[in-house]
Amino acid sequence: MHVGVLGVGRIGSFHATTLSRSRHVTQLTIWDPRIEATDSVASKIDAQVAESPDDLLECGLDAVLICSSSATHADLLEAAVDKQIPVFCEKPIALDLDRTRRLVEEIERSGTPATIGFQRRSDPAYRALRTEIASGQLGTLYLARLVVGDDTPPPADYVAGSGGIHLDQSVHDFDIIRFLTGQEAVEVYATGAALTGAPGVEDSGDVDSAATVLTLSRGTIAVLTSSRHSSAGYDVRLEIAGSKAVRTVGPIDRRDDSSGVGNLATPQGGFLARFEAAYRAEIDRFLQFISGNDTNPCTPADALCALEIAVAATESRHINRPVRLAPSATIARGIQL
Ligand SMILES: NC(=O)c1ccc[n+]([C@@H]2O[C@H](COP(=O)([O-])OP(=O)(O)OC[C@H]3O[C@@H](n4cnc5c(N)ncnc54)[C@H](O)[C@@H]3O)[C@@H](O)[C@H]2O)c1
């Protein structure tokens, strides 16, 4: 396959490297407005460099990956779908619900294969837990506790264009709780504060520390704490308590000090290290999906559902009250399991 990559920053260069090692990929073409960085990535992975996004989309691609800054996704996705090029797009589809809904409808109408980058769905641990839950091994699901903490806060310009902590970071947790439990969120309450001093957070009206409570459609309660700075290192954890078992995913090692107080031991290397296998698997699954050999790892409709929860969480934080989720897009569509 000839595959194009738009945007070769942190995640785009990682995905481009994965593609360069794939036995399904024979040719790679990339584009990013940062010319020097693009040339450097291209020389490492033996890729061609396009003149512009239009040039890249016109060069006879079998598939394209959109890994540019969040605010650029919608236009690039629309252009790829217009040309019926199978597309993998990093989350989010767009930063607002109207544009996301319109685009999801357009993608579904056109029939162009499209996958959205929620990589935890391709992580071996979450996939194993989902199988256990679906087979009833946990029994009735009572409570889920989720934790997310970045090892270092993202740069100020990333924060400014990210849509805020719920749209950018918690959206992964909102997606994974749907994926694991098969339940929709029916109510959300969120609160937050700017505590870490991370650059760009207060200036963009965002928070860097947040707590979110979700009520799910079969009654399970999920609680998420989110941070842009975890002093223990990159920290993504989940505990799920059912009537038959309590299961966990994420760092559970503790190094107790002499008083018996535990220090959390997290993996080194941030999100790219923790989810390396998941990122590689999601690209492989995308290539298998567009070749007709696998199901879609994450549909645009699933990404819309996660965005709806993130938008409701942001609203709840601003009005300081719980927000009910309209069932239109979520429950009516059902969950792609
Ligand atoms: N799924 C995940 O776990 C995950 C992790 C990181 C980032 N992301 C998503 O991936 C996207 C990129 O994040 P990042 O951390 O790599 O950011 P980044 O800032 O490191 O890279 C973004 C790149 O996009 C380029 N760019 C800007 N406009 C462009 C355009 N019109 N066409 C092509 N390239 C363009 C920038 O020059 C930059 O090199 C974001 O939308 C983010 O939400 C997802």
The ligand as a MOL file (V3000), in Angstrom:
LIG
                    3D

  0  0  0     0  0            999 V3000
M  V30 BEGIN CTAB
M  V30 COUNTS 44 48 0 0 0
M  V30 BEGIN ATOM
M  V30 1 N -4.3440 8.9570 20.5610 0
M  V30 2 C -3.4190 9.4480 21.3450 0
M  V30 3 O -3.0550 8.8690 22.3530 0
M  V30 4 C -2.7640 10.7340 20.9800 0
M  V30 5 C -1.5440 11.0820 21.5600 0
M  V30 6 C -0.9680 12.2840 21.1700 0
M  V30 7 C -1.6050 13.1110 20.2680 0
M  V30 8 N -2.8020 12.7460 19.7540 0 CHG=1
M  V30 9 C -3.5110 13.6130 18.8130 0
M  V30 10 O -2.6780 13.7380 17.6780 0
M  V30 11 C -2.6620 15.0860 17.1970 0
M  V30 12 C -1.2250 15.5930 17.1370 0
M  V30 13 O -0.7060 15.5820 18.4410 0
M  V30 14 P 0.8740 15.6650 18.6840 0
M  V30 15 O 1.0620 15.4040 20.1330 0
M  V30 16 O 1.6130 14.8430 17.7110 0 CHG=-1
M  V30 17 O 1.0880 17.2210 18.3900 0
M  V30 18 P 2.3860 17.9310 17.8100 0
M  V30 19 O 2.1530 19.3850 18.0730 0
M  V30 20 O 3.6320 17.2660 18.2950 0
M  V30 21 O 2.3060 17.6400 16.2320 0
M  V30 22 C 1.3420 18.2020 15.3910 0
M  V30 23 C 1.9880 18.4040 14.0210 0
M  V30 24 O 0.9720 18.7910 13.1060 0
M  V30 25 C 1.5750 19.7210 12.2060 0
M  V30 26 N 0.5190 20.4200 11.4860 0
M  V30 27 C -0.1320 21.5690 11.8320 0
M  V30 28 N -1.0340 21.8860 10.8760 0
M  V30 29 C -0.9600 20.9180 9.9210 0
M  V30 30 C -1.6470 20.6750 8.7160 0
M  V30 31 N -2.6110 21.4980 8.2670 0
M  V30 32 N -1.3260 19.5710 7.9970 0
M  V30 33 C -0.3570 18.7280 8.4100 0
M  V30 34 N 0.3330 18.9210 9.5580 0
M  V30 35 C 0.0400 19.9920 10.3070 0
M  V30 36 C 2.4520 20.5690 13.1130 0
M  V30 37 O 3.4330 21.2760 12.3750 0
M  V30 38 C 3.0520 19.4940 14.0120 0
M  V30 39 O 4.2630 18.9690 13.5040 0
M  V30 40 C -3.5700 15.8740 18.1280 0
M  V30 41 O -4.8140 16.0250 17.5130 0
M  V30 42 C -3.7170 15.0090 19.3560 0
M  V30 43 O -5.0110 15.1120 19.9490 0
M  V30 44 C -3.3850 11.5840 20.0910 0
M  V30 END ATOM
M  V30 BEGIN BOND
M  V30 1 1 1 2
M  V30 2 2 2 3
M  V30 3 1 2 4
M  V30 4 1 4 5
M  V30 5 2 4 44
M  V30 6 2 5 6
M  V30 7 1 6 7
M  V30 8 2 7 8
M  V30 9 1 8 9
M  V30 10 1 8 44
M  V30 11 1 9 10
M  V30 12 1 9 42
M  V30 13 1 10 11
M  V30 14 1 11 12
M  V30 15 1 11 40
M  V30 16 1 12 13
M  V30 17 1 13 14
M  V30 18 2 14 15
M  V30 19 1 14 16
M  V30 20 1 14 17
M  V30 21 1 17 18
M  V30 22 2 18 19
M  V30 23 1 18 20
M  V30 24 1 18 21
M  V30 25 1 21 22
M  V30 26 1 22 23
M  V30 27 1 23 24
M  V30 28 1 23 38
M  V30 29 1 24 25
M  V30 30 1 25 26
M  V30 31 1 25 36
M  V30 32 1 26 27
M  V30 33 1 26 35
M  V30 34 2 27 28
M  V30 35 1 28 29
M  V30 36 1 29 30
M  V30 37 2 29 35
M  V30 38 1 30 31
M  V30 39 2 30 32
M  V30 40 1 32 33
M  V30 41 2 33 34
M  V30 42 1 34 35
M  V30 43 1 36 37
M  V30 44 1 36 38
M  V30 45 1 38 39
M  V30 46 1 40 41
M  V30 47 1 40 42
M  V30 48 1 42 43
M  V30 END BOND
M  V30 END CTAB
M  END
